[in-house]
Amino acid sequence: MEWQFLLLVIGGILFLCLLSGLPIFVAFLIVDAVGILLFMGGLAGIDSLIRSMFDSIGLFTLSPVVLFTVMGEAIFRSGMATRALDVMERMMTRLPGRLSVVAVSAGAVFAMLSGSALGSCAMLGSLLVPDMEKRGYSKSLSMGPIMAGGMLAVIIPPSTLAVILGAQGGISVGKLLLSGFIPGFILAGLYLSYIIISCVRNPSLAPMGESIKATSSLGKDFLIYVLPLSLIILAVLGSIFTGVATPTEASALGALTSFVLAACYRELTVKMVIKSTTSTLAISTMILMIVGGSVAFSQLLSFTGIVRGIVELVTNLDVPPVIVVALMQTLLIIMGCFIDQIAMIMIAVPIFMPITAALGLDSVWIGLLMLISISLGLLTPPFGLLLFIMKGNAPKGTTMFDVWRASLPYIILAFIGLALFIIFPGIATWLPRHM
């Protein structure tokens, strides 16, 4: 049986399951069960499926998923993030579009503290959007920067999706995490430049508003509420970069540091610990269920010869490898309009990584490009998750079209950044090479 027909059958079943609204975990299980019954030994293969699922979620390299989630929950629920945000706003008083600049800057900082795009967007939306509305900010410069800042958490380490991608794709998790540091801040710089230039050209987009009345010294508050958070960043990224700790050990160190800081601020209460733990349990269970359900999918693609057929087809194309890389990212971006980011990783990795190896491309570079393309899926209509989170925090009378329009400039800027990183791979690979 030709691999093209098998790909059509397997891909068609998965696509229909996802469109039907079934949970991603269930969709993968249905495809796995049908594929095993038809192509991998029938009922005898089900036992192999169950063993594979347990083996996949027991990987040591997936431990940072849980620990980074704990770290982020502790930072947000202890109030450390909110206090740091207040200080950052006071630091940027004289900038055009101050609150929009704060949204992107805080998104980049919180990306290094939690790795949660959805959590960062929800927190910044609830805190900043009401104030932006009161001060007369346009919808494009109130909602757009918050969503753009949120998507940076997929790219800037520690990123939960980077851990999953590295573990499933056989990429060094430490190197993949570090590869997103420079590109993530380049994207943040593009967003900030757009905001400031827009506000200078048209000040009515983001009125300055009233000055902030502070009851204490800015320098003192910076030392108390912002600088200590760098200890968490140092614990995670510093230990990985210097080789002192593996990504798993670094994530544990970061989680411990976040709880120690919460205790120093007298916020380490039983209520905070319970909320952080239960939220972490819910998020981690969801992620690991998807990982478990998708592992047999990659085995199915390999067993049926689909992966081999696609790799041979791509490597025989008479085009430069950079064109193949661009096509891979285009496919991911299209997928991101319809399906979840973790599902994108699980579908793409079994196909993209063999192509990467066959063409002799740097797997860390490809992994970073995939993360950027996946992050775009959070902003692209019709099913970008950040769009729905922002709609929930938007002022009365805001339509979904208003939210989509607010995200458009930042989608274009992300495309420009992605093209830049494709043309100049060294931007992504320079830091990992110096580990």
Summary of the structure (lengths in Angstrom):
residues: 435
radius of gyration: 22.1
end to end distance: 46.3
largest distance: 74.4
contacts: 1579
relative contact order: 0.15
helix: 79%
strand: 0%
